[in-house]
Amino acid sequence: MLIIGIAGGTGSGKTTVVRKIMERLPEGEVAILPQDSYYRDSSHLPLEERLEINFDHPSSIEFELLVKHLKELKKGHQIAQPIYSYLTCTRAEETIPVNPCKVIIVEGILILTNPELRKLMDLKIFVDADADDRLIRVINRDIVERGRSVNKVMERYESTVKPMHLQFIEPTKRFADIIIPQGGNNHIAIDIMTKYIENNLK
């Protein structure tokens, strides 16, 4: 089993890179474990407090469960991946069954901050993008997908997203085996990544 970690700042284009790689690979050969599914459940907190959660701090992720699930997949066992809602900031009671595959892609902004998780990865990738480009994507995504106002998005960017990126995410570049600039627009890097995975599948 090949385990690939794809990290990068919020709005850097990680999801696009993953999608473009997946489009070129045989169906059923690759599974994705998004870090976003492993945010800690906050159903015990009042809604006002839940809406103030710092999603860009490593403590918001239940890395213990993510590491456990990767180890289970490596042993050939099916796992029950959590479902997390950004609208309610809670985990759903339902889960997604994930079967062992030849390639597992772990994707998320903070995945390279955890030493135990890094040790499980055969290849570590950091998707890089200019801060301005990331901000534009964050504004569009948070308004459309997460129902936030422009003011709320900007306030969150200044108070948590930007400082957390500088403190936790940007420094993890040094753990990456490959850095992909320009995110999903870097077709050459995506081609190289796809070929690498295809060679491993053979």
Backbone bond lengths (Angstrom), bond angles and torsions (degrees), N, CA, C in turn:
res aa  C-N    CA-C-N  psi(-1)  N-CA   C-N-CA  omega(-1)  CA-C   N-CA-C  phi
1 M - - - 1.467 - - 1.525 109.82 -
2 L 1.344 115.31 131.28 1.457 121.62 178.92 1.526 108.24 -100.94
3 I 1.336 117.14 123.30 1.465 120.66 179.39 1.524 108.98 -110.73
4 I 1.334 115.43 120.97 1.466 121.94 -177.82 1.521 109.11 -115.88
5 G 1.314 116.62 129.19 1.463 121.75 175.61 1.515 109.46 -101.92
6 I 1.337 117.32 129.26 1.470 121.31 176.97 1.530 108.38 -121.43
7 A 1.336 115.34 110.19 1.466 121.56 -177.62 1.524 109.65 -115.88
8 G 1.335 116.21 -179.06 1.461 122.31 -179.70 1.512 108.53 147.42
9 G 1.314 116.52 164.94 1.464 120.64 -177.10 1.516 113.36 -66.78
10 T 1.328 115.54 164.93 1.461 121.49 175.36 1.526 108.98 -58.55
11 G 1.328 116.67 127.09 1.463 120.33 178.75 1.522 114.42 79.16
12 S 1.333 116.80 14.97 1.481 119.27 -177.82 1.532 112.80 -80.24
13 G 1.326 116.99 -17.36 1.466 120.41 -179.78 1.518 113.23 107.04
14 K 1.342 116.96 16.36 1.477 121.26 179.32 1.523 111.95 -57.01
15 T 1.321 115.11 -48.59 1.465 120.01 -176.29 1.522 110.60 -62.32
16 T 1.337 116.89 -38.08 1.465 121.26 178.03 1.522 110.31 -64.55
17 V 1.331 116.70 -43.40 1.471 121.04 178.32 1.534 109.51 -59.44
18 V 1.329 116.54 -47.61 1.465 121.03 -179.78 1.532 110.31 -60.45
19 R 1.343 116.51 -46.27 1.472 120.51 -178.68 1.523 111.39 -60.81
20 K 1.333 116.99 -43.47 1.468 120.29 -178.16 1.527 111.61 -68.10
21 I 1.342 116.62 -34.35 1.473 119.60 175.87 1.534 109.24 -67.12
22 M 1.339 115.73 -45.21 1.467 120.95 -178.37 1.538 111.92 -61.02
23 E 1.343 116.09 -38.17 1.469 120.51 -178.61 1.526 112.02 -60.81
24 R 1.336 116.99 -25.77 1.469 121.11 -174.52 1.527 113.02 -98.17
25 L 1.315 116.85 -2.94 1.466 119.56 -176.34 1.526 111.17 -108.44
26 P 1.345 117.19 155.10 1.476 120.27 -179.28 1.532 111.53 -60.35
27 E 1.316 115.32 139.27 1.472 120.55 -179.74 1.526 109.77 -64.41
28 G 1.325 115.84 138.85 1.459 120.93 177.29 1.520 114.75 87.22
29 E 1.343 116.92 -6.67 1.473 120.09 -179.09 1.529 111.76 -89.81
30 V 1.348 116.04 -20.96 1.469 121.09 -172.82 1.530 110.24 -127.33
31 A 1.326 116.28 135.35 1.468 120.93 174.58 1.527 108.60 -119.66
32 I 1.335 115.92 148.37 1.467 120.41 179.54 1.519 109.65 -114.27
33 L 1.336 115.47 132.02 1.466 121.01 171.94 1.526 107.33 -112.74
34 P 1.342 118.12 101.58 1.461 119.62 179.77 1.528 110.64 -79.16
35 Q 1.314 115.79 133.36 1.470 120.46 175.80 1.540 110.50 -54.35
36 D 1.347 116.39 -35.36 1.468 120.63 -176.16 1.527 113.11 -59.28
37 S 1.332 117.19 -23.06 1.471 119.96 178.09 1.529 111.63 -73.22
38 Y 1.330 116.01 -16.01 1.467 120.62 -172.10 1.532 113.60 -107.03
39 Y 1.347 116.69 17.62 1.463 118.12 171.82 1.526 108.40 -63.03
40 R 1.313 115.44 142.43 1.474 120.22 -178.11 1.527 109.91 -63.59
41 D 1.328 115.52 141.30 1.465 120.32 178.61 1.527 109.55 -67.47
42 S 1.339 116.40 132.86 1.470 120.47 -178.10 1.521 111.88 -120.14
43 S 1.337 116.17 23.98 1.469 119.60 -176.09 1.532 112.01 -64.15
44 H 1.342 117.58 -18.09 1.471 120.67 -179.52 1.534 111.70 -79.08
45 L 1.338 116.85 -10.20 1.470 120.58 -178.37 1.527 110.61 -97.46
46 P 1.364 117.43 151.51 1.473 119.35 173.23 1.536 109.90 -63.20
47 L 1.334 117.39 153.86 1.466 121.77 -175.86 1.528 112.32 -56.06
48 E 1.361 117.19 -39.93 1.476 120.05 -178.72 1.531 110.50 -59.31
49 E 1.330 116.09 -40.80 1.470 120.07 179.82 1.522 111.29 -70.73
50 R 1.329 115.37 -37.11 1.465 119.90 179.82 1.526 111.10 -61.71
51 L 1.333 116.12 -38.40 1.462 120.49 -177.57 1.526 112.49 -69.95
52 E 1.340 115.86 -14.43 1.472 119.95 179.79 1.532 112.47 -98.85
53 I 1.325 117.70 7.13 1.470 120.95 -178.45 1.527 110.51 -62.11
54 N 1.321 115.62 137.00 1.463 121.19 177.60 1.537 108.48 -87.32
55 F 1.338 115.74 96.22 1.464 121.32 -176.93 1.532 112.91 -74.60
56 D 1.330 116.12 -5.37 1.462 119.89 -176.71 1.525 112.59 -103.56
57 H 1.329 116.14 10.05 1.472 120.94 177.59 1.535 108.80 -104.55
58 P 1.343 117.53 136.67 1.476 119.66 -178.64 1.530 114.54 -53.83
59 S 1.337 117.57 -27.94 1.471 119.70 -177.85 1.531 112.51 -68.23
60 S 1.350 116.96 -13.61 1.471 119.86 -179.54 1.531 112.32 -78.79
61 I 1.340 115.75 -11.81 1.474 120.78 -176.30 1.525 110.73 -102.06
62 E 1.324 117.04 135.40 1.468 120.61 174.75 1.540 107.93 -86.21
63 F 1.340 114.01 75.94 1.470 120.03 -177.23 1.527 111.49 -61.54
64 E 1.343 116.69 -31.22 1.468 119.95 -179.33 1.535 110.65 -57.27
65 L 1.340 115.09 -43.06 1.470 119.98 -178.54 1.533 110.54 -71.17
66 L 1.330 116.79 -40.38 1.466 120.61 179.71 1.534 110.74 -62.71
67 V 1.333 116.57 -43.62 1.470 121.02 177.91 1.532 110.13 -63.56
68 K 1.335 115.62 -44.18 1.477 120.74 179.58 1.532 110.41 -59.59
69 H 1.332 116.27 -43.96 1.473 120.52 -179.20 1.524 111.40 -64.81
70 L 1.328 117.72 -40.56 1.467 119.97 178.17 1.526 110.82 -63.09
71 K 1.324 115.75 -41.90 1.473 119.90 179.06 1.521 110.87 -64.10
72 E 1.338 117.12 -37.64 1.475 121.35 178.21 1.528 110.57 -64.97
73 L 1.321 115.92 -42.73 1.465 119.87 178.48 1.526 111.00 -62.77
74 K 1.330 116.61 -39.30 1.472 120.96 178.80 1.526 111.18 -63.41
75 K 1.345 115.54 -30.37 1.472 120.00 178.17 1.529 111.80 -80.46
76 G 1.343 115.99 -5.22 1.463 118.95 179.50 1.512 113.97 92.70
77 H 1.350 117.69 15.59 1.464 121.12 -178.73 1.523 111.40 -100.74
78 Q 1.324 115.92 146.25 1.466 120.87 173.92 1.533 109.10 -72.95
79 I 1.349 116.61 147.94 1.472 120.09 176.41 1.527 109.87 -121.44
80 A 1.338 115.18 163.95 1.469 121.53 176.42 1.530 107.64 -109.93
81 Q 1.328 116.14 95.96 1.468 120.75 -177.91 1.527 110.34 -72.45
82 P 1.341 117.92 131.03 1.472 119.68 179.88 1.525 111.86 -66.56
83 I 1.334 115.53 161.35 1.464 122.26 173.41 1.526 106.30 -118.85
84 Y 1.340 116.38 124.11 1.466 120.27 -177.15 1.519 109.44 -115.59
85 S 1.337 115.59 137.07 1.464 120.42 179.19 1.527 110.13 -107.76
86 Y 1.335 116.15 123.90 1.470 120.56 176.58 1.525 111.00 -73.19
87 L 1.329 116.60 -23.40 1.465 119.29 -177.94 1.522 111.29 -72.10
88 T 1.354 116.45 -39.78 1.475 119.85 -179.46 1.525 112.22 -104.18
89 C 1.364 116.09 -10.88 1.476 122.46 -176.94 1.525 111.43 57.35
90 T 1.328 115.71 38.98 1.469 120.76 177.86 1.527 109.00 -136.14
91 R 1.333 115.37 163.72 1.466 120.70 174.09 1.522 109.29 -89.51
92 A 1.322 114.21 142.68 1.463 119.19 176.45 1.525 109.05 -76.40
93 E 1.331 116.53 159.19 1.468 120.17 176.64 1.522 110.33 -71.87
94 E 1.349 116.52 -29.45 1.458 120.72 178.45 1.529 109.73 -75.54
95 T 1.308 114.79 158.43 1.462 121.12 175.26 1.530 108.84 -133.49
96 I 1.331 116.12 169.18 1.465 120.89 178.30 1.524 108.48 -109.75
97 P 1.337 118.08 121.26 1.469 118.64 177.24 1.532 110.39 -71.41
98 V 1.331 117.14 130.23 1.463 121.60 177.53 1.526 107.80 -122.38
99 N 1.321 115.66 124.33 1.465 120.71 179.98 1.525 111.02 -93.25
100 P 1.336 117.57 153.73 1.471 120.26 176.07 1.529 110.03 -58.28
101 C 1.325 117.13 138.94 1.465 123.08 178.87 1.516 108.82 -131.55
102 K 1.318 115.14 170.87 1.466 118.97 177.32 1.525 111.06 -68.75
103 V 1.343 115.94 -32.03 1.474 120.59 -179.55 1.527 109.40 -129.92
104 I 1.321 116.05 130.43 1.466 121.30 173.87 1.528 107.18 -117.18
105 I 1.338 116.21 126.45 1.467 120.39 175.55 1.527 108.13 -105.87
106 V 1.337 116.52 121.19 1.467 122.12 175.01 1.522 105.93 -101.03
107 E 1.346 116.28 122.82 1.464 119.24 -172.78 1.518 110.61 -127.57
108 G 1.348 116.63 134.17 1.461 120.03 177.28 1.519 112.34 166.45
109 I 1.325 115.51 160.97 1.470 120.52 -174.32 1.524 113.28 -67.16
110 L 1.334 116.68 -29.40 1.471 119.91 -170.69 1.531 114.50 -110.60
111 I 1.321 117.45 5.82 1.476 119.10 -170.33 1.533 114.00 -64.59
112 L 1.340 117.60 -24.24 1.465 118.54 -179.86 1.531 112.40 -89.17
113 T 1.345 116.28 2.03 1.475 118.75 178.16 1.524 111.71 -82.12
114 N 1.339 116.65 -15.92 1.464 120.71 -174.34 1.533 111.10 -101.43
115 P 1.341 117.91 114.69 1.474 120.98 -175.75 1.524 113.67 -59.65
116 E 1.335 117.08 -40.42 1.475 120.11 -177.65 1.530 110.77 -66.05
117 L 1.338 115.59 -38.15 1.463 120.66 178.90 1.536 109.83 -68.69
118 R 1.322 116.58 -42.13 1.472 120.60 178.80 1.522 111.67 -58.58
119 K 1.332 116.54 -38.52 1.471 120.70 -178.59 1.526 112.09 -62.23
120 L 1.326 117.10 -28.02 1.465 121.30 -178.43 1.533 112.49 -80.52
121 M 1.341 116.28 -13.25 1.465 120.34 -174.58 1.532 111.55 -87.92
122 D 1.333 115.49 134.29 1.464 121.07 175.38 1.519 111.00 -84.72
123 L 1.320 116.18 -26.40 1.466 121.35 -179.62 1.524 108.70 -144.79
124 K 1.337 115.87 130.72 1.464 120.80 -178.73 1.534 109.13 -117.53
125 I 1.326 115.24 126.14 1.469 121.51 -176.77 1.521 109.43 -120.67
126 F 1.330 116.10 139.85 1.468 121.18 174.72 1.524 107.71 -119.97
127 V 1.334 116.25 120.19 1.471 121.57 178.49 1.523 107.45 -91.27
128 D 1.328 115.83 119.26 1.462 121.69 -173.40 1.525 110.20 -106.34
129 A 1.332 116.54 145.59 1.471 120.79 176.66 1.523 108.80 -155.93
130 D 1.332 116.23 153.96 1.464 120.54 177.88 1.522 110.12 -62.50
131 A 1.338 115.36 147.79 1.472 120.44 -178.89 1.528 111.33 -58.94
132 D 1.333 118.30 -37.67 1.473 121.24 -179.44 1.530 110.99 -63.71
133 D 1.336 115.44 -43.80 1.470 119.60 179.72 1.524 110.62 -63.67
134 R 1.333 115.87 -40.72 1.468 119.81 -179.59 1.529 110.50 -65.12
135 L 1.333 116.59 -41.13 1.468 120.69 -179.23 1.525 111.01 -61.75
136 I 1.328 116.96 -43.82 1.472 120.88 179.18 1.526 110.16 -59.49
137 R 1.338 116.67 -44.51 1.471 120.34 -179.77 1.526 111.08 -65.41
138 V 1.349 115.91 -40.35 1.477 120.22 -179.61 1.523 109.87 -62.46
139 I 1.338 117.02 -43.94 1.472 120.82 179.99 1.528 109.97 -60.64
140 N 1.332 116.15 -50.26 1.472 119.86 -179.12 1.519 111.97 -60.25
141 R 1.345 116.60 -45.86 1.463 120.49 -176.65 1.526 111.79 -66.42
142 D 1.338 116.57 -47.37 1.467 119.12 -174.96 1.522 112.69 -67.89
143 I 1.338 117.19 -29.86 1.465 119.95 178.04 1.525 109.91 -75.04
144 V 1.331 116.27 -47.22 1.469 120.62 -175.05 1.527 111.98 -75.35
145 E 1.357 116.88 -50.44 1.467 120.50 -171.97 1.527 113.46 -87.61
146 R 1.328 116.99 -29.83 1.471 118.70 -172.01 1.520 113.77 -115.30
147 G 1.335 116.02 5.56 1.462 120.93 171.74 1.510 115.17 65.06
148 R 1.349 118.14 29.05 1.461 120.50 -178.44 1.528 110.87 -98.01
149 S 1.334 116.87 153.06 1.463 121.01 177.90 1.528 109.49 -80.22
150 V 1.348 116.03 161.63 1.471 120.48 179.33 1.527 109.88 -58.73
151 N 1.335 116.66 -44.26 1.468 120.50 -179.42 1.520 111.75 -60.36
152 K 1.344 115.68 -42.15 1.471 120.24 -179.19 1.532 110.26 -66.16
153 V 1.331 116.29 -40.57 1.469 120.78 179.71 1.526 110.18 -63.57
154 M 1.341 117.08 -45.57 1.473 121.30 -178.69 1.530 110.97 -65.56
155 E 1.327 115.00 -40.76 1.472 120.36 179.16 1.529 110.25 -62.25
156 R 1.354 115.40 -42.93 1.470 120.21 179.66 1.528 110.70 -67.82
157 Y 1.323 116.31 -37.84 1.466 120.00 179.99 1.530 110.24 -61.40
158 E 1.331 116.10 -46.17 1.469 120.53 -177.99 1.528 112.43 -70.08
159 S 1.341 116.23 -37.56 1.475 119.22 -173.78 1.525 113.78 -84.51
160 T 1.355 117.26 -33.41 1.472 118.58 -176.69 1.525 114.82 -127.98
161 V 1.336 117.57 -49.35 1.472 119.63 -172.32 1.525 111.70 -59.19
162 K 1.335 117.12 -51.74 1.467 120.40 -177.00 1.530 112.52 -66.19
163 P 1.366 118.80 -51.65 1.469 117.88 179.60 1.528 114.10 -63.37
164 M 1.350 117.83 -35.92 1.471 120.52 179.00 1.528 110.71 -68.76
165 H 1.339 114.98 -35.48 1.472 118.52 177.78 1.530 109.43 -61.67
166 L 1.313 116.17 -46.81 1.469 120.50 -177.69 1.530 111.55 -67.93
167 Q 1.335 116.38 -36.00 1.474 120.19 -176.61 1.522 113.47 -80.14
168 F 1.338 116.94 -41.71 1.471 119.74 -170.84 1.533 115.13 -113.97
169 I 1.335 116.98 -39.67 1.471 119.15 -169.54 1.529 112.24 -86.50
170 E 1.328 116.95 -52.68 1.466 120.95 -179.44 1.535 112.53 -53.75
171 P 1.356 118.98 -42.56 1.473 119.53 -179.71 1.536 114.16 -63.34
172 T 1.361 118.22 -20.32 1.473 119.16 -177.85 1.526 112.35 -76.86
173 K 1.334 116.63 -4.53 1.474 120.27 173.63 1.524 110.69 -53.52
174 R 1.330 115.93 -35.30 1.473 119.43 -174.98 1.528 112.29 -67.52
175 F 1.338 117.45 -16.73 1.469 120.35 177.94 1.531 111.83 -87.80
176 A 1.337 116.84 -11.12 1.467 120.86 -173.70 1.525 111.77 -75.92
177 D 1.328 115.62 140.21 1.464 121.29 172.68 1.527 109.74 -80.80
178 I 1.340 115.48 -31.68 1.463 121.67 -179.57 1.526 108.63 -136.14
179 I 1.343 116.25 135.56 1.468 121.05 173.36 1.527 107.25 -112.27
180 I 1.338 116.19 126.23 1.466 121.45 -179.81 1.528 108.97 -106.76
181 P 1.347 117.37 105.69 1.466 118.39 174.84 1.521 111.14 -77.13
182 Q 1.328 116.86 155.48 1.480 123.71 176.78 1.518 113.97 68.11
183 G 1.332 117.09 15.28 1.469 121.01 171.91 1.515 115.41 49.54
184 G 1.338 115.55 -131.59 1.463 121.79 -174.48 1.511 114.26 -68.11
185 N 1.347 117.62 -9.75 1.466 120.61 178.64 1.526 112.11 -86.22
186 N 1.331 116.98 -6.44 1.469 120.34 -177.96 1.532 108.99 -89.09
187 H 1.334 114.79 84.04 1.470 120.30 -173.89 1.530 112.25 -66.84
188 I 1.333 116.48 -33.26 1.476 119.69 -179.13 1.528 109.57 -64.97
189 A 1.332 116.92 -45.89 1.469 120.58 179.73 1.525 111.03 -62.64
190 I 1.343 116.20 -39.75 1.472 120.19 179.37 1.528 110.15 -66.16
191 D 1.340 116.69 -38.98 1.476 120.67 175.95 1.529 111.18 -60.20
192 I 1.328 115.91 -45.82 1.472 121.20 -179.43 1.528 110.48 -62.10
193 M 1.346 115.56 -44.66 1.466 120.58 179.50 1.529 110.97 -61.57
194 T 1.337 115.50 -44.37 1.467 120.15 -178.92 1.526 110.81 -62.39
195 K 1.337 116.18 -44.54 1.479 120.67 178.71 1.523 110.52 -61.09
196 Y 1.335 116.64 -41.21 1.470 121.56 179.66 1.531 110.02 -59.58
197 I 1.325 115.77 -45.95 1.471 120.74 -178.94 1.526 110.29 -67.28
198 E 1.336 116.26 -43.21 1.476 120.16 179.79 1.525 111.30 -59.59
199 N 1.333 116.61 -41.45 1.465 121.20 178.03 1.523 111.13 -61.04
200 N 1.342 116.06 -38.51 1.465 120.17 178.83 1.522 111.62 -71.26
201 L 1.330 116.52 -32.88 1.459 119.88 178.48 1.525 111.31 -66.97
202 K 1.353 115.78 -29.84 1.462 119.48 179.45 1.524 110.85 -74.46
